[in-house]
Amino acid sequence: MDRHERIHALHRIFKSSRYAVTVPSLQEQLGCSRATVYRDIAWLRDALMAPIVGDGDAGFRYDSHDESRFELPGLWLSSEELHALMAAQALMGHTGGNVLNSALAPLQSRIEKLLEEQAGGRRWPMERIRVLGHKARKIDEHSFRTVASATLERRELSFDYRARSTDETTRRHVSPQRLTHYRGNWYLDGWDHDREALRSFSVDRMTAAKMLETSARDIPEAELDRHLAGGYGIFSGDPKGVAIIRFNAKSARWVADEHWHSRQEGRFLPDGSYELKVPYSNGRELLMDILQYGGDAEIIEPRSLREQARTLLTLAASNYDRG
């Protein structure tokens, strides 16, 4: 029983007891030492202002005059919950650069106060928790806020979008469906009214975003899942095939514990290697993830994806042939 559970147990014991409860009895009920009982009683009385009266000889109880008015704080965290909150606080401070910092400042201060109360006045070593950004792209704060507001308020949205594939800028008119944080970056899934189709947009490529007065068109959840979550990674569309990748025994132990896709299939082979099957609609992101394993991974099927990998590896090798 951790401290969180013991405090709740002490509170229940004192609330239900008409007479003082002795320390040996509390030791037995809480399953802890005499010193721990005294520490928990002191915490309950001094930090949480519980109306505890009595002493170690006669026992302890709640003062009958104040008992009915006292309750434990509404938010009282276990050690696991507290540590998860500390990690969440560190994560909030690094999510999206400075985009969310001002919006989350009030919540951040509330969390810091709660952590201080839970720590009994001492300082938690927050520097012991690190959140490292990886390949996060800088986004325009105004655009992000506008996109988020339109998504939550269910309003249509317009913005200038500079596509990475063509480097051309076009004005887009969409009904936002979902805002997704994926691999350190933000993406908007929306219904493109000009193209009459679902599209995914990288928020860092948006400028001049404007929330419109018209209500957004809502696409059924099943259709969104089918179109946006069917293939591998962030690229949308129904799966066009299933990739079979074989990882050698050296990398198998890592890959077997990784989540690549909601409908992935994996199995260990007799030689210790690992075979992974993932559906995909666009091979670009899948190839990037496979090639980072270098010679430890081999695409078995389909042949077209295998040939794309061979071409990319040949081009990469040619960069080192010069000089």
FENSUL-V983315 format. One record per backbone hydrogen bond with DSSP energy under -0.5 kcal/mol. CO is the residue of the C=O (numbers start at 1). NH is the residue of the N-H. Records with the same first field share a line. If there is no record, write none. Layout:
BEGIN
CO=NH  NH
END
This chain:
BEGIN
2=6
3=7
4=8
5=9
6=10
7=11
8=12
9=13
10=14
11=15
12=16
13=17
21=60
22=26
23=27
24=28
25=29
26=30
27=31  32
33=37
34=38
35=39
36=40
37=41
38=42
39=43
40=44
41=45
42=46
43=47  48
44=50
50=52
51=63
53=61
55=59
59=55
60=21
61=53
63=66  67
66=69  70
67=70
74=76
78=82
79=83
80=84
81=85
82=86
83=87
84=88
85=89
86=90
87=91
88=92
89=93
91=94  95
94=97
95=100
96=99
98=102
100=104
101=105
102=105
104=108
105=109
106=110
107=111
108=112
109=113
110=114
111=115
112=116
113=117
114=118
115=119
116=121
117=120
119=122
124=126
125=128
126=129
128=130
131=133
140=144
141=145
142=146
143=147
144=148
145=149
146=150
147=151
148=152
149=153
150=154  155
154=216
155=176
156=212
157=174
158=210
159=172
160=207
161=163  170
163=167
168=163
170=161  172
172=159
173=193  194
174=157  176
175=191
178=180  189
180=182  187
182=185
185=182
186=203  204
187=180  189
188=190  201
189=177  178
190=192  199
191=175  193
192=196  197
197=192
199=190
201=188  203
202=205
203=206
205=162
207=160
210=158
214=156
217=219
220=224
221=225
222=226
223=227
224=228  229
225=229
227=237
232=235
237=231
241=280
243=245  278
244=300  301
245=247  276
246=298
247=274
248=251  252
249=253
251=254  255
252=256
254=257
255=258
258=260
261=264
265=277
267=275
269=272
273=269
274=247  276
275=267
276=245
277=265
278=243
280=240  241
282=286
283=287
284=288
285=289
286=290
287=291
288=292
290=293
291=294
293=296
294=297
296=248
298=246  300
301=244
302=306
303=307
304=308
305=309
306=310
307=311
308=312
309=313
310=314
311=315
312=316
313=317
314=318
315=319
316=319
317=320
318=321  322
END
